[in-house]
Amino acid sequence: MLLQMGVRAFTTCLYVRLMADGRLCTARAGHPPMVRLDAGGTATVCEDETGPPLGVLEGARYPEHAYDFSRGGILALLTDGVVEGPRFTADEGLRRVGDLLALKAHEPLDVLAQYLMSTAGSTGHLDDSALLLVRGM
């Protein structure tokens, strides 16, 4: 759609809807996956199916996925600048985020965010770096 209009810009998106019963519904438009830490301390990169970035393909479909999110769990939603760059791949960066979540889950979210954003500094990437953390209550 944007390309047809001569616009060469696009954006990625990760849509997350947190339900009252602790379930998450998600859909991705070319965006890096979220990393989920369960209450037991196990980190998972939610490598679900994604659609194309927004505005690139008219009529694109964005599959929804469901996850459990319980008390004590943590979600990390982030941009590629946090996890990918010349020094390591996105997969390696996402694994590092999961490892840090598991190791530092007891920390307040602002402190945990500082640890995670230090990962962004080590990627060697000059891209945007944004992070949103959510703790299940």
C-alpha positions as CSV (number, residue, x, y, z in Angstrom):
1,M,0.0,0.0,0.0
2,L,2.7,2.5,1.0
3,L,4.9,1.3,-1.7
4,Q,2.1,1.8,-4.3
5,M,1.9,5.4,-3.1
6,G,5.6,6.0,-3.6
7,V,6.3,6.0,0.2
8,R,9.4,3.9,1.1
9,A,8.8,3.9,4.8
10,F,7.1,1.2,6.9
11,T,6.7,0.3,10.5
12,T,6.6,-2.8,12.5
13,C,4.2,-3.5,15.3
14,L,3.6,-5.9,18.2
15,Y,0.0,-5.9,19.4
16,V,-0.6,-7.3,22.9
17,R,-3.9,-7.5,24.6
18,L,-3.8,-8.6,28.3
19,M,-7.1,-10.2,29.4
20,A,-8.4,-10.1,32.9
21,D,-8.0,-13.9,33.3
22,G,-4.3,-13.7,32.7
23,R,-4.2,-14.7,29.0
24,L,-2.4,-12.6,26.4
25,C,-3.5,-12.3,22.8
26,T,-0.8,-11.1,20.4
27,A,-0.2,-10.3,16.8
28,R,3.0,-9.2,15.1
29,A,3.6,-7.1,12.0
30,G,7.3,-7.8,11.2
31,H,8.2,-6.9,14.8
32,P,10.7,-8.8,17.0
33,P,9.0,-11.3,19.2
34,M,8.3,-10.6,22.9
35,V,10.2,-12.5,25.6
36,R,8.1,-14.0,28.3
37,L,9.3,-15.1,31.7
38,D,6.8,-17.4,33.5
39,A,6.3,-17.4,37.3
40,G,8.6,-20.4,37.6
41,G,11.5,-18.5,36.1
42,T,11.6,-20.0,32.6
43,A,12.2,-17.5,29.8
44,T,10.6,-18.1,26.4
45,V,11.1,-16.2,23.1
46,C,7.5,-16.1,21.7
47,E,8.5,-17.0,18.1
48,D,5.0,-17.0,16.7
49,E,4.0,-16.4,13.1
50,T,4.2,-12.8,12.0
51,G,2.7,-10.8,9.2
52,P,4.5,-8.2,7.1
53,P,5.3,-4.7,8.4
54,L,2.3,-2.4,8.4
55,G,1.6,-0.6,5.2
56,V,3.6,-2.9,2.9
57,L,1.0,-5.3,1.7
58,E,-2.6,-4.4,1.2
59,G,-5.0,-6.9,2.8
60,A,-2.2,-8.5,4.9
61,R,-3.3,-11.0,7.6
62,Y,-1.8,-10.9,11.1
63,P,-2.3,-14.2,13.0
64,E,-3.3,-14.0,16.6
65,H,-1.6,-16.1,19.2
66,A,-2.5,-16.8,22.9
67,Y,-0.2,-17.2,25.9
68,D,-0.7,-17.6,29.6
69,F,0.5,-14.7,31.7
70,S,0.2,-15.2,35.4
71,R,1.2,-13.4,38.6
72,G,5.0,-13.1,38.9
73,G,5.6,-13.4,35.2
74,I,7.3,-10.7,33.2
75,L,6.9,-9.7,29.5
76,A,9.6,-7.9,27.6
77,L,8.4,-6.1,24.5
78,L,11.3,-4.5,22.6
79,T,12.6,-3.1,19.3
80,D,15.3,-4.7,17.2
81,G,17.8,-2.1,18.3
82,V,17.8,-3.7,21.8
83,V,18.6,-7.2,20.5
84,E,20.4,-7.1,17.2
85,G,23.4,-5.5,15.5
86,P,26.8,-6.1,14.0
87,R,28.0,-7.8,17.2
88,F,25.3,-10.4,17.5
89,T,22.2,-11.7,15.8
90,A,18.6,-11.1,16.9
91,D,18.3,-14.7,18.1
92,E,21.4,-14.2,20.3
93,G,20.1,-10.9,21.6
94,L,16.7,-12.4,22.4
95,R,18.4,-15.2,24.2
96,R,20.4,-12.7,26.2
97,V,17.2,-10.9,27.2
98,G,15.6,-14.1,28.4
99,D,18.7,-15.0,30.4
100,L,18.7,-11.6,32.0
101,L,15.0,-11.8,32.8
102,A,15.5,-15.1,34.5
103,L,18.6,-13.9,36.4
104,K,17.2,-10.5,37.5
105,A,13.4,-11.2,37.8
106,H,13.4,-10.3,41.5
107,E,14.6,-6.7,40.7
108,P,12.1,-3.8,40.4
109,L,11.2,-3.3,36.7
110,D,13.1,0.0,36.4
111,V,16.3,-1.7,37.5
112,L,15.6,-4.7,35.3
113,A,15.1,-2.3,32.4
114,Q,18.5,-0.8,33.0
115,Y,20.1,-4.2,32.8
116,L,18.2,-5.0,29.6
117,M,19.0,-1.7,27.9
118,S,22.7,-2.4,28.6
119,T,22.2,-5.2,26.0
120,A,21.2,-2.6,23.5
121,G,24.5,-0.8,24.0
122,S,26.5,-4.0,23.3
123,T,24.8,-4.8,19.9
124,G,26.9,-2.2,18.0
125,H,23.7,-1.1,16.3
126,L,22.7,2.5,16.0
127,D,19.0,1.8,15.5
128,D,16.3,2.8,17.9
129,S,16.2,1.0,21.2
130,A,12.9,0.8,23.1
131,L,11.7,-1.5,25.8
132,L,8.4,-2.1,27.7
133,L,8.3,-4.4,30.7
134,V,5.1,-5.7,32.3
135,R,5.0,-7.8,35.5
136,G,1.9,-10.0,36.2
137,M,0.2,-8.9,39.4
